[in-house]
């Protein structure tokens, strides 16, 4: 899959120089560098989802516990909708 990478001129010159010296294409060097970098990173599912975990707490302050919210969800939703859009 074709990709593009933006880099400053200095880095581009260094890449081309290294690629020429190692008799490989710049694409091969970049591919190897990215592969090596990603292999060194130990990304677990918890790190990948860190921004999402805990974002939607099960019991925000002042609300019902999750067990009560799930059983009373229709009445809670109805009350919130009526509060937001009152009927005449």
Buried (B, 14 or more C-beta within 10 A) or exposed (E): EEEEEEEEEEEEEEBEEEBEEEEEEBEEBBEEEEEEEEEEEEEEEEEEEEEEEEEEEEEEEEEBEEEEBEEEEEEBEEEEEEEEEEEE
